[in-house]
């Protein structure tokens, strides 16, 4: 018999990382930095996803 009464002590799907102040400062600096242009990402985001095509939503279908 399976006992389902056990409750996990930590939330599922979450991880707690502990870092020192310098690592946190560097991480926040990366998050706050201006966005750099990424040609590959721009090309990817311009494509129409397959599920949109079935729904009749138009978009760019060519990757250049």
C-alpha positions, 0 to 999 in steps of 0.5 A, a space after each residue: 500500500 502506498 502512503 500519500 500522507 508524506 509532505 515534502 519539506 521543500 517545494 518541488 521543482 525549486 532549487 535554493 542556491 547560496 552564493 557569496 556577495 561577489 557572485 550575486 553582484 556579478 549575476 545581477 550585473 549580467 541581468 541588468 546589462 543591456 540586451 545584445 542583438 542576437 541574429 539567430 534569435 531574431 531569425 527564430 522568433 520571426 518564424 511561424 510555429 507549427 501550431 499557429 499554422 494550423 490555427 490559421 495565424 500568418 507569419 514569416 515561414 523562412 529562416 534566412 
